[in-house]
Amino acid sequence: MPNPETCSTEELELAIRCCPDQKAAKRLNIIHLLLCGATFELAQKHACITGRCLQLWIKCYNERGIDGITYKLRAGRPRKLSQSEVESKILPIVESPQLADQLHWTGVKLCGWLKNHRDLDISYPTLLHYLHENNYARRIPRPIPEPPDKAEWHKRRETFHQELLQLTKDPNISLFFGDEAGFEGDPRPRQRWVKRGSRPTQGYYGGHIRQNVVGAVNPDDGQLVSLIVPDNDTETFQAFLDTMAQEVPAGEKQIYLVLDNASWHKSKILNWHHIRPLYLPPYSPDYNPIERLWLHLKSHYLAGYLTRKGEELCQRLFDSLRDMMRDTEKIKSGLLTKNSLITNELLRNGLC
């Protein structure tokens, strides 16, 4: 009979509720039945198994507890490549196709190249498995303008990178990231879940209803300052600075606002109050994490929303922004800096 000292009844009941498969759940239920006072013959008849099989279950339970009748080594072929071999032989080529005199990879193309040039006899499904387990997936790159002088561009980015990291380390500095975004009342269709074989549709008006939002966010505490505006110019941006100066008053911390190089951000007539501007290097939207917030707003709050009236779109934006402001933890959790070139270093230095 099962040894009652192997585990408590509460642990056994919890294991039954969290059991990974039906076979293991059946074995645990029979052991539980025996521990509750059932006879060996009753448990055997209830499980519809032979006495020898039930004896084996009890033996495994007494020797190794719950794991003895729940988990077992599964048969299967060994890995073609170890994780260290994948990291040294495959991933560098995936990251930099130029090492193999290529511009881009497809799965079939990479699999054939590895067989012909690295003598790695792995199948296409195995290669995809190795890539997926290392968190690789196919994505369409975001197009950005090519800078005219790449060497100078890299130098300016590196200088800004170091300056930004120094600011994140200073406890007396509060760092905000600002930008503008446009929202349409007739947006492009977004992906959605539908049954296979169906042809989803989405209506459109063909109009040009549009509203703009100017905002600034602090990933450190999730504070968001925003205004819904009809257009973007120096006067509008000044109104935003006046609002931000009220909502983020001067205190012990110096307020920095990171912005792109739009003309209205650099107007000489602007009154910055106690805010200090910090401008991004050219062609560097990846250094502004508020871009992630605008994408989240469009995909989670405005996807599929249609209207012909600017007032309705303005109200929708107002309600959406207010809802986002309530959930500061989501803003702090990494939403803003996802897929950014500075994500890891900003996280390590306490920005979010």
Contacts in CASP RR format, 6 or more apart in sequence:
PFRMAT RR
TARGET T0000
AUTHOR 0000-0000-0000
METHOD contacts of the structure
MODEL  1
MPNPETCSTEELELAIRCCPDQKAAKRLNIIHLLLCGATFELAQKHACIT
GRCLQLWIKCYNERGIDGITYKLRAGRPRKLSQSEVESKILPIVESPQLA
DQLHWTGVKLCGWLKNHRDLDISYPTLLHYLHENNYARRIPRPIPEPPDK
AEWHKRRETFHQELLQLTKDPNISLFFGDEAGFEGDPRPRQRWVKRGSRP
TQGYYGGHIRQNVVGAVNPDDGQLVSLIVPDNDTETFQAFLDTMAQEVPA
GEKQIYLVLDNASWHKSKILNWHHIRPLYLPPYSPDYNPIERLWLHLKSH
YLAGYLTRKGEELCQRLFDSLRDMMRDTEKIKSGLLTKNSLITNELLRNG
LC
1 34 0 8 1.000
1 40 0 8 1.000
1 58 0 8 1.000
2 31 0 8 1.000
2 34 0 8 1.000
2 35 0 8 1.000
2 58 0 8 1.000
2 61 0 8 1.000
2 62 0 8 1.000
3 61 0 8 1.000
3 62 0 8 1.000
4 35 0 8 1.000
6 61 0 8 1.000
6 62 0 8 1.000
6 65 0 8 1.000
7 65 0 8 1.000
7 66 0 8 1.000
9 32 0 8 1.000
9 35 0 8 1.000
11 66 0 8 1.000
12 28 0 8 1.000
12 31 0 8 1.000
12 32 0 8 1.000
12 35 0 8 1.000
12 66 0 8 1.000
13 32 0 8 1.000
15 28 0 8 1.000
15 66 0 8 1.000
15 70 0 8 1.000
16 25 0 8 1.000
16 28 0 8 1.000
16 29 0 8 1.000
16 32 0 8 1.000
19 25 0 8 1.000
19 28 0 8 1.000
19 70 0 8 1.000
20 70 0 8 1.000
24 69 0 8 1.000
24 70 0 8 1.000
24 71 0 8 1.000
26 47 0 8 1.000
27 57 0 8 1.000
27 69 0 8 1.000
27 70 0 8 1.000
28 66 0 8 1.000
28 69 0 8 1.000
28 70 0 8 1.000
30 43 0 8 1.000
30 46 0 8 1.000
30 47 0 8 1.000
30 54 0 8 1.000
30 57 0 8 1.000
31 57 0 8 1.000
31 58 0 8 1.000
31 61 0 8 1.000
31 69 0 8 1.000
33 42 0 8 1.000
33 43 0 8 1.000
33 46 0 8 1.000
34 40 0 8 1.000
34 43 0 8 1.000
34 58 0 8 1.000
38 46 0 8 1.000
40 51 0 8 1.000
40 54 0 8 1.000
43 54 0 8 1.000
44 50 0 8 1.000
44 51 0 8 1.000
44 54 0 8 1.000
47 54 0 8 1.000
57 69 0 8 1.000
60 68 0 8 1.000
60 69 0 8 1.000
61 68 0 8 1.000
61 69 0 8 1.000
80 120 0 8 1.000
80 121 0 8 1.000
80 122 0 8 1.000
80 126 0 8 1.000
81 89 0 8 1.000
81 90 0 8 1.000
81 120 0 8 1.000
81 122 0 8 1.000
81 130 0 8 1.000
86 130 0 8 1.000
86 134 0 8 1.000
87 134 0 8 1.000
89 114 0 8 1.000
89 118 0 8 1.000
89 120 0 8 1.000
90 114 0 8 1.000
90 120 0 8 1.000
90 127 0 8 1.000
90 130 0 8 1.000
90 131 0 8 1.000
91 134 0 8 1.000
91 136 0 8 1.000
92 99 0 8 1.000
93 99 0 8 1.000
93 100 0 8 1.000
93 105 0 8 1.000
93 110 0 8 1.000
93 113 0 8 1.000
93 114 0 8 1.000
94 105 0 8 1.000
94 110 0 8 1.000
94 131 0 8 1.000
94 136 0 8 1.000
97 103 0 8 1.000
97 104 0 8 1.000
97 105 0 8 1.000
100 113 0 8 1.000
100 117 0 8 1.000
102 109 0 8 1.000
102 113 0 8 1.000
107 124 0 8 1.000
107 127 0 8 1.000
107 128 0 8 1.000
108 124 0 8 1.000
110 127 0 8 1.000
111 122 0 8 1.000
111 123 0 8 1.000
111 124 0 8 1.000
111 127 0 8 1.000
114 120 0 8 1.000
114 122 0 8 1.000
114 127 0 8 1.000
115 121 0 8 1.000
115 122 0 8 1.000
122 130 0 8 1.000
131 137 0 8 1.000
144 283 0 8 1.000
144 285 0 8 1.000
145 283 0 8 1.000
146 283 0 8 1.000
147 153 0 8 1.000
147 282 0 8 1.000
147 283 0 8 1.000
153 281 0 8 1.000
153 282 0 8 1.000
153 283 0 8 1.000
156 281 0 8 1.000
156 282 0 8 1.000
157 281 0 8 1.000
157 284 0 8 1.000
157 287 0 8 1.000
159 281 0 8 1.000
160 280 0 8 1.000
160 281 0 8 1.000
160 284 0 8 1.000
160 287 0 8 1.000
161 287 0 8 1.000
161 342 0 8 1.000
161 345 0 8 1.000
163 278 0 8 1.000
164 175 0 8 1.000
164 258 0 8 1.000
164 278 0 8 1.000
164 287 0 8 1.000
164 342 0 8 1.000
164 346 0 8 1.000
165 342 0 8 1.000
165 345 0 8 1.000
165 346 0 8 1.000
165 349 0 8 1.000
167 173 0 8 1.000
167 175 0 8 1.000
167 256 0 8 1.000
167 278 0 8 1.000
168 175 0 8 1.000
168 346 0 8 1.000
168 349 0 8 1.000
168 350 0 8 1.000
168 351 0 8 1.000
169 349 0 8 1.000
172 252 0 8 1.000
172 253 0 8 1.000
172 254 0 8 1.000
173 253 0 8 1.000
173 254 0 8 1.000
173 256 0 8 1.000
174 218 0 8 1.000
174 220 0 8 1.000
174 248 0 8 1.000
174 253 0 8 1.000
174 254 0 8 1.000
174 255 0 8 1.000
174 256 0 8 1.000
175 218 0 8 1.000
175 219 0 8 1.000
175 220 0 8 1.000
175 256 0 8 1.000
175 258 0 8 1.000
175 351 0 8 1.000
176 216 0 8 1.000
176 217 0 8 1.000
176 218 0 8 1.000
176 223 0 8 1.000
176 225 0 8 1.000
176 244 0 8 1.000
176 248 0 8 1.000
176 255 0 8 1.000
176 256 0 8 1.000
176 257 0 8 1.000
176 258 0 8 1.000
177 216 0 8 1.000
177 217 0 8 1.000
177 218 0 8 1.000
177 219 0 8 1.000
177 257 0 8 1.000
177 258 0 8 1.000
177 288 0 8 1.000
177 289 0 8 1.000
177 290 0 8 1.000
177 336 0 8 1.000
178 214 0 8 1.000
178 215 0 8 1.000
178 216 0 8 1.000
178 217 0 8 1.000
178 257 0 8 1.000
178 258 0 8 1.000
178 259 0 8 1.000
178 288 0 8 1.000
178 290 0 8 1.000
179 214 0 8 1.000
179 215 0 8 1.000
179 216 0 8 1.000
179 259 0 8 1.000
179 260 0 8 1.000
179 288 0 8 1.000
179 290 0 8 1.000
179 291 0 8 1.000
179 294 0 8 1.000
180 212 0 8 1.000
180 213 0 8 1.000
180 214 0 8 1.000
180 215 0 8 1.000
180 232 0 8 1.000
180 262 0 8 1.000
181 212 0 8 1.000
181 213 0 8 1.000
181 294 0 8 1.000
181 297 0 8 1.000
182 210 0 8 1.000
182 211 0 8 1.000
182 212 0 8 1.000
182 213 0 8 1.000
183 210 0 8 1.000
183 211 0 8 1.000
183 212 0 8 1.000
183 213 0 8 1.000
183 297 0 8 1.000
183 298 0 8 1.000
183 302 0 8 1.000
183 313 0 8 1.000
183 317 0 8 1.000
184 208 0 8 1.000
184 209 0 8 1.000
184 210 0 8 1.000
184 313 0 8 1.000
185 207 0 8 1.000
185 209 0 8 1.000
185 210 0 8 1.000
185 302 0 8 1.000
185 305 0 8 1.000
185 306 0 8 1.000
185 307 0 8 1.000
185 308 0 8 1.000
185 310 0 8 1.000
185 313 0 8 1.000
186 204 0 8 1.000
186 205 0 8 1.000
186 206 0 8 1.000
186 207 0 8 1.000
186 208 0 8 1.000
186 209 0 8 1.000
186 306 0 8 1.000
186 307 0 8 1.000
187 298 0 8 1.000
187 302 0 8 1.000
187 303 0 8 1.000
187 304 0 8 1.000
187 305 0 8 1.000
189 202 0 8 1.000
189 304 0 8 1.000
190 299 0 8 1.000
190 303 0 8 1.000
190 304 0 8 1.000
192 200 0 8 1.000
194 200 0 8 1.000
202 304 0 8 1.000
203 306 0 8 1.000
204 306 0 8 1.000
205 306 0 8 1.000
205 308 0 8 1.000
207 308 0 8 1.000
209 307 0 8 1.000
209 308 0 8 1.000
209 309 0 8 1.000
209 310 0 8 1.000
209 313 0 8 1.000
210 313 0 8 1.000
211 228 0 8 1.000
211 229 0 8 1.000
211 230 0 8 1.000
211 310 0 8 1.000
211 313 0 8 1.000
211 314 0 8 1.000
211 317 0 8 1.000
212 228 0 8 1.000
212 229 0 8 1.000
212 230 0 8 1.000
212 231 0 8 1.000
212 232 0 8 1.000
213 226 0 8 1.000
213 227 0 8 1.000
213 228 0 8 1.000
213 229 0 8 1.000
213 294 0 8 1.000
213 297 0 8 1.000
213 317 0 8 1.000
213 321 0 8 1.000
214 226 0 8 1.000
214 227 0 8 1.000
214 229 0 8 1.000
214 232 0 8 1.000
214 236 0 8 1.000
214 237 0 8 1.000
214 240 0 8 1.000
215 224 0 8 1.000
215 225 0 8 1.000
215 226 0 8 1.000
215 227 0 8 1.000
215 240 0 8 1.000
215 290 0 8 1.000
216 224 0 8 1.000
216 225 0 8 1.000
216 226 0 8 1.000
216 240 0 8 1.000
216 244 0 8 1.000
216 257 0 8 1.000
216 290 0 8 1.000
217 223 0 8 1.000
217 224 0 8 1.000
217 225 0 8 1.000
217 289 0 8 1.000
217 290 0 8 1.000
217 293 0 8 1.000
217 331 0 8 1.000
217 336 0 8 1.000
218 224 0 8 1.000
219 289 0 8 1.000
219 331 0 8 1.000
219 332 0 8 1.000
219 334 0 8 1.000
219 336 0 8 1.000
219 337 0 8 1.000
219 346 0 8 1.000
219 351 0 8 1.000
219 352 0 8 1.000
220 332 0 8 1.000
220 350 0 8 1.000
220 351 0 8 1.000
220 352 0 8 1.000
221 328 0 8 1.000
221 332 0 8 1.000
222 328 0 8 1.000
222 331 0 8 1.000
222 332 0 8 1.000
223 247 0 8 1.000
223 248 0 8 1.000
223 328 0 8 1.000
224 293 0 8 1.000
224 321 0 8 1.000
224 324 0 8 1.000
224 325 0 8 1.000
224 328 0 8 1.000
224 331 0 8 1.000
225 240 0 8 1.000
225 243 0 8 1.000
225 244 0 8 1.000
225 247 0 8 1.000
225 248 0 8 1.000
226 321 0 8 1.000
227 236 0 8 1.000
227 239 0 8 1.000
227 240 0 8 1.000
227 243 0 8 1.000
228 314 0 8 1.000
228 317 0 8 1.000
228 318 0 8 1.000
228 321 0 8 1.000
229 236 0 8 1.000
229 239 0 8 1.000
229 240 0 8 1.000
230 236 0 8 1.000
232 262 0 8 1.000
232 264 0 8 1.000
233 264 0 8 1.000
234 263 0 8 1.000
234 264 0 8 1.000
234 267 0 8 1.000
234 269 0 8 1.000
234 270 0 8 1.000
236 264 0 8 1.000
237 264 0 8 1.000
237 265 0 8 1.000
237 267 0 8 1.000
237 270 0 8 1.000
238 269 0 8 1.000
238 270 0 8 1.000
238 271 0 8 1.000
241 270 0 8 1.000
241 271 0 8 1.000
241 272 0 8 1.000
241 273 0 8 1.000
241 275 0 8 1.000
242 271 0 8 1.000
242 273 0 8 1.000
244 257 0 8 1.000
244 275 0 8 1.000
245 273 0 8 1.000
245 274 0 8 1.000
245 275 0 8 1.000
248 255 0 8 1.000
248 275 0 8 1.000
249 274 0 8 1.000
250 273 0 8 1.000
250 274 0 8 1.000
251 274 0 8 1.000
254 276 0 8 1.000
255 274 0 8 1.000
255 275 0 8 1.000
255 276 0 8 1.000
256 275 0 8 1.000
256 276 0 8 1.000
256 277 0 8 1.000
256 278 0 8 1.000
257 275 0 8 1.000
257 276 0 8 1.000
257 277 0 8 1.000
257 278 0 8 1.000
258 278 0 8 1.000
258 279 0 8 1.000
258 280 0 8 1.000
258 287 0 8 1.000
258 288 0 8 1.000
259 265 0 8 1.000
259 277 0 8 1.000
259 278 0 8 1.000
259 279 0 8 1.000
259 280 0 8 1.000
260 279 0 8 1.000
260 280 0 8 1.000
260 285 0 8 1.000
260 288 0 8 1.000
261 279 0 8 1.000
261 280 0 8 1.000
261 282 0 8 1.000
265 277 0 8 1.000
265 279 0 8 1.000
266 279 0 8 1.000
280 287 0 8 1.000
280 288 0 8 1.000
281 287 0 8 1.000
285 291 0 8 1.000
286 340 0 8 1.000
286 341 0 8 1.000
286 342 0 8 1.000
287 340 0 8 1.000
287 341 0 8 1.000
287 342 0 8 1.000
289 336 0 8 1.000
289 337 0 8 1.000
289 340 0 8 1.000
289 346 0 8 1.000
289 352 0 8 1.000
290 336 0 8 1.000
292 335 0 8 1.000
292 336 0 8 1.000
292 337 0 8 1.000
292 338 0 8 1.000
292 339 0 8 1.000
292 340 0 8 1.000
293 324 0 8 1.000
293 331 0 8 1.000
293 335 0 8 1.000
293 336 0 8 1.000
296 324 0 8 1.000
296 335 0 8 1.000
297 320 0 8 1.000
297 321 0 8 1.000
297 324 0 8 1.000
301 316 0 8 1.000
301 320 0 8 1.000
301 323 0 8 1.000
301 324 0 8 1.000
302 316 0 8 1.000
302 317 0 8 1.000
302 320 0 8 1.000
305 316 0 8 1.000
307 313 0 8 1.000
307 316 0 8 1.000
324 330 0 8 1.000
324 331 0 8 1.000
332 352 0 8 1.000
333 352 0 8 1.000
334 343 0 8 1.000
334 347 0 8 1.000
334 352 0 8 1.000
336 352 0 8 1.000
337 343 0 8 1.000
337 346 0 8 1.000
337 347 0 8 1.000
337 351 0 8 1.000
337 352 0 8 1.000
340 346 0 8 1.000
346 352 0 8 1.000
END
